[in-house]
Amino acid sequence: MDYSQFGSMIPELIVLGIFMLVFLFDTFSNEKGKKILTPFTTLLFALGTIAIWIIPASGEEIFGGMYINDTATNAIKAILNIGVFIVFLQSAKWVESDEVAIRKGEFYELILVTLFGMYLMVSARHFLLFIIGLESASLPLAALVAFNKNYYESHEAAIKYIMTAVFSSAVLMMGLSFVYAFSGGSLYFNDLAYTIGQGEMSGLLLVALSFVISGIGFKLSLVPFHLWTADVYQGAPTAITSYLSVISKGAAAFAFFVIFVQCFGAVYSDAWEWMMYGLIILTITVGNLFAIRQKNMKRFMAFSSISQAGYIMLGVMAENGLGLAGMMFYIFVYVVSNLGAFAVITAIEENSGKLSMDDYNGLHKTNPWLAFAMTLAMFSLAGIPPFAGFFSKILIFTSVTASNSWALYMLVLIALINTIISLYYYLLVVKAMWISPEQPKIAAFKTYHCEKVALWLCVAGIIFFGIVPYIYQYCYDAVMNSLGVLAVVF
């Protein structure tokens, strides 16, 4: 083996380097030193994020074509890192609490391991490496979900998560065994694409596609593979819930696009186009309808995230570079919007212990800044102009309709109708905070400084990145430079 090939894995090496430094610092520092573990890790990760953002991708295939770090994969890794950085800021007060402080090193280390696995997922061009990345990202999350070990709800959530993760991995592996048989003994994406392009549609390929969609659908919380989501989001610590709702979805969505466009693009109209129509319509509709019924804010955000996963999957249906660029921009906007909402939920839970939507009644009277930030997050998630969520929806709808297919037009029409439904339940939160005549149930409090920084970053992203085209242009250019590798066209 040529070990110099590892030099092309710059993002992975950066994350592993941060992991080792955090692990050594946590293991060998004294009690006084451990008090600065949180700022040390956050600062180190911020520097790593900047490095990933500015260091150009090598663009070369290594390990026999199993791995590639091109401009598109480098861009999605940078976007995921921004989300993780915001999560670190949001969770700073929680990890310093008496209950968690003794285990804060494990919290950061597990997060970094899952992020490393997600990096492998998005850079994989071989199903074996993809599975390694998927399991590296999934299994430590079970430990994170159970991080509040003294709470029954956290244990229950972890059991549900690990059971569904194991089942979904088994389904995915079954599908990949059919893929292996169909391709004549190869798990390379390019080999499979060549075999499908040379052959005819078969029942074995249909079964393989169904199983692969089902396996990845669990990771993305697509309906009907979403049943674990609300219970896990409610039982997990809020910092972990915010991480689950955004970062893991972004990585899985990008990997889903690459696998289905690069491997199975030749049978798009013959097989998986119609499968995905059903899944996307069900995901958006069911997520919206069940979100209306929720009063617990974490369950509310769970069904909101299910619906948002359906919108993200519209980028896959475009099956072109515009779709991927729109998907990446949508993921970035979703990161700042969803984490902005979770920053408010985290601050309120830590200071009052309240998680019910009814508890937000009259919030603007006692905590106007938090009410303002939550309002912007809800407006962005709903797609109200001129906030970033409006432009992300417009761009992803535009990419889907660029193919001039009547079926895709109908899909976008259904998604637009569901946007109106989502507007209703997002405005329920706004109504509670600003219009409800009830007296406030949450007393005024001072937000922790790190949480305040996270909120400012999210609010800035929601306001400016819908108007300033830098992020979309960055995603667009990254995809343009990776078209040959991704096997997609504009």
N, C-alpha and C positions, 0 to 999 in steps of 0.2 A: 504494500500500500504506500502511495505517495502522501506522506503526512503534510506536505506543503498545501494540499488541497483544503485543509482546514482553514487556511488563511482567507479563503473566499467566503467563509461563513461569519462575516464581520458582525452582524446583529446578534447571532447566537453566541459568539465569543464575548461580546459586550455583556450580555445578560448573564452568562456563566461567570464572567469575571466579577460582576456585581454580587452574584450569589455567593461566590467564594469569599469575597471581602466581608460581606455581611455575616456569613457563617463564622468566619474566624474572629471577627470583632465580637460577635455574640458569645462565642465559646470561651475566649481567653480574656475578655475585659473584666475588670472588677465592677462592683456595684455602682461606683461613681461613673465609670465609663459607659455602663449600660443605659444610663439616663440620657445619653446623647445618641443612642442607637437610631431613634426615629428620625431626627434631623440628618444624621449621617446617611441613612439609607435613602431618604427622600432627595437629598442633594446629589448623592451619587447617581441615583436613577435619573434625575433631571439632566445631569451631564451626559449620561449614556443615551438619553433620548435625543439630545441635541446632536450627538455624534452620529447616531443612526440617520437623523434627518439630513445632515450635510455631507456625510461620506458617500461618494457615488457607489452604486452597486456594480459588482464585477460583471454580471451578466453571463458568466460562463457556467456550463453544466459540470458538476463534479460527481465523484463516486459513481462513475459509469452512467451518468445521466439521471441519477436518483434525486439529485438536489440541484436547485438553481436559485440564485439570489439576483433577480433582475430588478429593473426600476419599479415595476408594479408591486412585486412582493415586498421590496424595501419600503415603498410608500405605505402599504397597509400595516407593516410592522411599526412604522413611525406613528401612525394614527392610533394603533393599539397602545403604544407606549404613552401617548398623551392621556388616554383614558386611565391607564394604570397610575400615572403620576397624580391625576386628580383623585383617584381612589385613595392613594396614600395620604394626600392632604386631608380628605374627608375623615379618614379613620384615625388621624393622629391622636385625638382626644380619647377615643375608645381604647386604643392599644396602650395608652398610658394609665388607664383605670386600674384600680387595685386588683380586679379580677383577672385582667388580661395581661398586665405588665410583665409578669414572670414568663409569659409565652410569646411576647411580641416578636422575638427573633424568629420563632417558628412561623408566625404569620407572614412575615416578609419573605422568608425562604420558600414557603409553599406557593405564594403568589408568583415568585420568580420562576419556580419550576414549571408551573402551569403556563406561564408566558413563553418559556422555552419550548414547551410542547406545541403551543400554537404557532410559533415560528416555523417549526418543522412541518406542521400541517400545510401552511400556505406556500412553503418552498418545495414541498414533495412533488416529484414527478414519477413516483413509483409507489404502489399501494402499500408495500411493506413499510416504507418510511412514513407514509401518511398514518398508518395504524399506530406506529411507535409514537408519533407526535400526538395523535388523538388520545391515546391512553395516558401519556405523560401530562396532558392538559386536563384529563377528566378525573383520574384517581386522586390526585392531591386535593381536588375541589371537595371531595367527600369529607376529608379531614377539616377543611376550612368551614364547611357547612356545620360540622359538629363542634366548632371551636368554643362555643359557649357550653362547656361540658356539664355544667350544673343545671342546665335547663332541659326538661323533657322534650319540648318542642324542637330543640336543636338536634337531639338524638333522633327523633322521629324523621325530621327532614333529611338527615344524613343517610338513614336507612333507605328511605324512599329514593334518594338520589343515587345511591350506589347500586340498588337493585335495578332501577331503570337504566343506569349507565351500563351495567353488565349485560342486561337483556338487549339493549340497542347494539352493543358491540358484538354480541353473538349473532344478531340478525345481519349486521353489516358484514361480518366475517363469512357468513353463509353466502351472502351475495357475492363477495369477492372470490369465493371458491368456484362459483359458476363463471365469474369473469375469467378466472385462471383457466378453466376448462375451455371456455369459448375462444380464448386468445391463443390456444395451443401451448400453454405453459409459460406465459409471461405476465408480469404485473406492471410493466412499464406503460405509462399513459400513451406514449406514441405508438407502441406496438399494438395496443388494444385499438387505437383509432385506425391504424392501418388495416387490421384484421376486419373490423366492422365495415370499413370503406370498400374492402374487396369482396365481402360476402353479402348475404341476404338476411333480412330480418328473420329471427328465429324465436321459438318459444323460450329457449334457454336464456337468450339475451333479455327478453322481456322480464323473466323471473329475476335475473340478476339485477336489472335496473330497479325493479320494485323493491328488492331487499336493500340495495344501496341507498335508495331514496328514503326508505324507512329508517335505516340505521342513522343516517345523517340528520333526518327529520327530528329524531329524539334530541339531538344536540341543539338544534335550532328552535325547538318547541313548536314545530309545525303541527297543526291539527290534522289527524287525531292522535299525534304522538306527544301531546302537551300535558297529559294528566298529572305529571309530577310537578309541574312548574309552580303553581300557586302555593301548594303546601310547602315546597322547599324554600320559596322566596319568603314565606311568612315565618318559617321556623329558623332559618339561618340568621346570623348576625347581620344587621342592616348593611354594614360595610361589604360583607360577602355577597349579599343580595345585589347590591349595585354593581359589583364586579361580574357576577353571573349574568346580569341582565344586559350587559353591554359588550364586555371584552370577548367573552367566549362566543357570543353570537356573531360578532364581526369577523373573527377568524374562521369560524365554521362556514359563514356565508361566502367568503372569498374562496375557500377551498372547494365548496360546493360548485361555484361557478367554474373554476378551473377543471375540476373532474368531469363535469357534465358537458362542457363545451369542447374541451380538448379530447376527451375519451369518447363521448357518445354523441358528438355533434352531428355525425352522419345520419343518425336515426332520430334527430330532433322531432321532425314532423310525423314520423312513423310510430314513435313510442312515447318518449317522456314528455313531449309537449302537452299532451292531454292529461297525463298524470299530474303535471305541475299546475295546470289550470285548476283542477279540482282542489289540490292542496292549498294553493294561494287563496282561492275564493273562500274555502272553509276557514283557513287560518285568520284572514282579515275579519270575516264576518263573525265567527264564534268568539274571537278575542274581543271584538267590540261589544257584542251583546252581553257577554259575561262581565265585562268591565263595568257596565251600567249598574249591575247588582251589588258591586263590592262597596263595603264601608271601611274595611281595614286597608290602610294606604299601601301596605306592601303587597297585598293580594290585588289591589287595584292596579298597581304598577306591573304586577305579573301578567295580568291579562292585557294590559297596554303593550307590554313587550312582545306578547304573542302576536298581537295585531301588527305591530311594527315589523316583526320578522316576515310577515306576508308581504309587506311593502318592499322590504329589502330583496326578497326573492323575485320581484318583478325585473330586477336587473338581469337575472339569469335568463328570463324569458326573452329578453332582447337578443341574446346570443351574439353580441357584437361588442366592439370596444367602447362604444358609447354607453352600453349597458353596464360594463364593468366600471367605467369612470363614474357613472351616475351612482352605482352601488357604493363605491368607495367614498364618494362625497356624502351620500346618505348615512353611511356608517359614522363618518366624522361628526355630522350634525346630530345624529342620534346619541353619540357619546356625550357631547356637551349638553344636550337637552335633557337626556335621561339622568345623567349624573348631577345636573343642576337641581332636578326634582328630588333626587335622593339626598343631596346635600342638605336641603331643607328638612326632609323627613328625619335624617340623622340628627340634626341639631335639635329638633323638637323632641325626638325620642330621648336623647341624652339628658335634656334639661327638664322634661316634664313626664317622660314615660308614656306619652299619649301617641297612639297610632291610628285612631279612628278619624274618618273624614269629618264626622260631626264635631270633633274636638277642634277643628280648624275654623269653626264659626267665629267671625269677628277678629281674625288673626291680625288684620291690618291696624287694629286699634292698639295692640300691645307690641307687635313685632312687624312694623311696616316694611322693613327691608326684606325680611324673609317672605312676606306675602308678595312683594314685588317680584322677587326672584322666582318664586313658584309660579306666579302668573305668566312670566315670560317663558318658563319651561313648558307649561301647559299649552300656551299659544304656539310654541314652536313644534311640539309633538303633534298638535292638531293640524298644523300646516296653515296657520293664519299669517297673511302678509303683514309687515315686510320682514318677518323673522326668518331665520335660516331654514327652519323646517318647511316653510312654503316653497323655497327655491329647491330644496332637495327633492321634494315630491314632484315639482314641475320637471326637473331634469330627468328623474327616473321614468316619469310618464312619457316624456318626449323620446327617450331612448327606446322604449317599448313600441311606441306607435310609428317609429321610423321605418319599420318593415312593411307598412301598408297592408297588414293582415286584418281582415274583419274580426277574426277571433280575438286578436290582441286588442283591437279597439273595444270590443265588448268587455274584455278583462279589465282594461283601464277604466271603462265606464262603471263597472261594479266597484272597483277600488275607489273611484270618486264618490259614489253613493255612500260607501262605508266611511269615507272621510267626513261626511256630514254627520253620521252617527257618532263618530269619535269626537267631533266637535262638541256634541251634547254632553258626553260624560267628562271630558276635560274641563268644560265650563262649569260643571257641578262643583269642582274644587275651587274655581275662581269665585263662584257665587257664595260658597261657604265663607271664604276669607273676606270678601268685600261687601256683600249684599245682605247676608243673613242678619236679622235684627237681634239675634240672641247675644247675650253678654259673652265676652271672650272667656274661654275655658283654659287658655294657656297664658300664663303670666309673662310679663316682659322679662327678657333675659339677655345677657350679652353673649354673642356667638364667639366660640373659640377662634383664635386668630388664624389657624390653619384652615378651618372650615370656611372662614370668611374669604381667604385667598382662593380656595376652590370655587366658591360661589362667584366671585368676581371673574375668574377665568371662564366659567360656564356662561355667565351673563354676557361677557364680551364676545364669546363665540356665537351665542344666539343672535346678538344684535348685528355684529359686524360681518360675519362670514356668509350671511345671506346677501349682503350688499357688495362686499369686497370679494372679487372672484379668485383670490389667490389660491385658496385650498382646492377649488374645483379645477383650476388651471394646473395646479401641481398634480392632481390625480389624472387629469386628461393627458398631460405630457408623459407621465409615468407609464400609462397604458399604451400610448402611441409608440414609445420606445421599446415596448415588450410584445408588440402584435405578433411577430413571427414566432416567439417562444410560446405565447398563449394560444396560437392557432385560431385567432379571431380576426375579424375584419371590421372596418367601419362601413 
